[in-house]
Amino acid sequence: MTIKDPEVRILAGISQALQAEYQSENRHWEGSPFAWIKTKPSRQVGAIGEKLVAGWLAARGFNVVRSGDSDADRVIEDRRVEIKFSTLWANGGYKFQQLRDQRYDLAICLGVSPFDAHCWVIPKEDVIRLWRVEHRISSQHGGQGGADTAWIDVRVEDPPDWLKEYGGSLSDGIFALSRITGFKIRKVREELGEYDA
């Protein structure tokens, strides 16, 4: 069937040009074990991130359970944890969104790239200080005057200096979580081959 309406033909031409642009963006994800996540609606992506973090940390021996309320996503080693998840954006960064001042002890930020992943573990008191006092974390709505939510914008190639103490690689993220919770840091390091007796 052909398009007869000239206005619809113009719109269809623009659509085809956009399709090519978006397909080239997604080529970076071809063959990636995380590519399927990019096909899911945004409302599901956060839940997928929570399950990835929970499964990964449980596989590493951490005690992980659901929190039982909406102020935290999981309880890990008796710490209430808010999980933020991002896939790599076209600009080469992650955006961990909707950080709030609610009842959690730690924020775990997991970012996945086509063939890599990154993790930062930030105590809530540091999130609040970095957001409301030092303004190193940006308010998500309404600029610095926005008071209800914040986001962390991380360029993978050049993360901000203040973020480095909270993780980076997945191993760095596990070490940060182990340090904060006091859990099995020696065992985790031995398993990763990074502990000298």
Beta strands, then each sheet from edge to edge (+ up, - down):
strand 1: 64-66
strand 2: 74-76
strand 3: 79-87
strand 4: 93-99
strand 5: 106-113
strand 6: 116-123
strand 7: 138-139
strand 8: 150-155
strand 9: 167-169
sheet 1: 1+ 2- 3+ 5+ 6- 9+
sheet 2: 4+ 8- 7+
end
